[in-house]
Amino acid sequence: MVIGLLAIAAIPTVTGVGQAVSAQKRQNAASKEQEKFHLTAMLPMEGELREAAFIVLVDGKLFLDFPQKPVPGHKFCGYYFKYPSEEQHLGLVSTISDDPPMLNWIYVDRETHEVRYGGRKDTIDHVIGPWGWSADEHFLVLQGDAEPFVGRREDDGRWAVYWDPDGELLGKKDEGGCGCGSSCQPLRLRRRMLLGMESRYVRD
């Protein structure tokens, strides 16, 4: 009888601990969503992915800012934010200027597959999420996948970021370009946390 009473008395404690753990997980996830980060492009070089360029915002699109071929623009500086829709997808925003400070949504044009930025009205009927991070928390993902991003050389020589989940763009590779290989290259978007911090640890 005493054991039975002890077991009953323990139930609220166990439930309370479970609720506390769940609340802590939700708080941790919310904290990660609010952490600001830059984006860099990781490109395949000599059999491995190497960091090659920062991502900048200019002319409504995201471009690769190579050290040897700079693209003037605003360096991506963003974080996750709930997109105001029925689905409540986890959206992605970035500053587009420092003075005055302004934020825009990051989205994918449904027709062209360009990764773009704009006000909410610009995102309607396009791909707005859900955005997130890879299991190791290093890479940006869209709809659960970090791999479909590609860099594509535009007519003016700049390399823009596209989302190519069906491999349509990579299937249309052609030779040429500004010393960077073909006109379309697979890439990963690396999350570079502000203040030199990774989302899981601090580098030595």
LINQUI-V482568 format. One record per pair of residues at least 6 apart in sequence whose ideal C-beta (glycine too) atoms are under 7 Angstrom apart, sorted by the first residue. I is the first residue (numbers start at 1). GAP is how many residues later the second one is. Records with the same first field share a line. If there is no record, write none. Layout:
I: GAP + GAP
This chain:
32: 167
33: 46 + 47 + 57
34: 45
35: 44 + 158 + 164
36: 41 + 42 + 43 + 158
37: 41 + 154 + 155 + 156 + 157
38: 16 + 37 + 38 + 39 + 154
39: 16 + 37 + 101 + 150 + 151 + 152 + 153
40: 11 + 13 + 14 + 15 + 150 + 152
41: 11 + 12 + 14 + 23 + 110 + 146 + 148
42: 7 + 8 + 9 + 145 + 146 + 148
43: 6 + 7 + 9 + 142 + 144
44: 142
49: 139
51: 139
52: 14
53: 11 + 12 + 13
54: 11 + 21
55: 7 + 9 + 21 + 106 + 134
56: 7 + 9 + 15 + 17 + 18 + 19 + 20
57: 16 + 17 + 19 + 37 + 39 + 60
58: 13 + 14 + 15 + 16
60: 56 + 57 + 58
61: 53 + 54 + 55 + 99
62: 14 + 53 + 98 + 99
63: 8 + 10 + 95 + 96 + 97
64: 87 + 95
65: 6 + 8
69: 109
71: 87
74: 21 + 22 + 23
76: 18
77: 17 + 18
78: 14 + 15 + 16 + 28
79: 14
80: 10 + 11 + 12 + 51
81: 10 + 12
82: 6 + 8 + 9
83: 6 + 8 + 45 + 46
89: 39 + 40 + 41
90: 39 + 40 + 41 + 42
91: 14 + 37 + 38 + 40
92: 14 + 37 + 39
93: 10 + 11 + 12 + 13
94: 9 + 10 + 12 + 23
95: 6 + 7 + 8
96: 6 + 8 + 21
104: 13 + 14 + 15
105: 12 + 13 + 15 + 18 + 23
106: 9 + 11
107: 9 + 16 + 19 + 20 + 21
108: 7 + 18 + 19 + 55
109: 7 + 17
110: 15 + 16 + 17
113: 49 + 50 + 51 + 56
114: 46 + 48
115: 46 + 47 + 48
130: 13
131: 9 + 10 + 11
132: 9 + 12
133: 6 + 7 + 8 + 58 + 66
134: 7 + 12
137: 62 + 63
138: 52 + 53
139: 7 + 49 + 50 + 51 + 52
140: 6 + 49 + 51
142: 21
146: 42
148: 15 + 16 + 17
149: 12 + 14 + 38 + 39 + 40
150: 12 + 14 + 19 + 20 + 34 + 35 + 36 + 37
151: 8 + 10 + 34 + 36
152: 7 + 8 + 10 + 17 + 31 + 32
153: 6 + 24 + 25 + 30
154: 6
157: 21
159: 21
162: 7
164: 6
169: 15
170: 14 + 16
172: 12
173: 9 + 10 + 11
174: 8 + 9
175: 7
176: 7
177: 6
191: 8
193: 6
196: 7
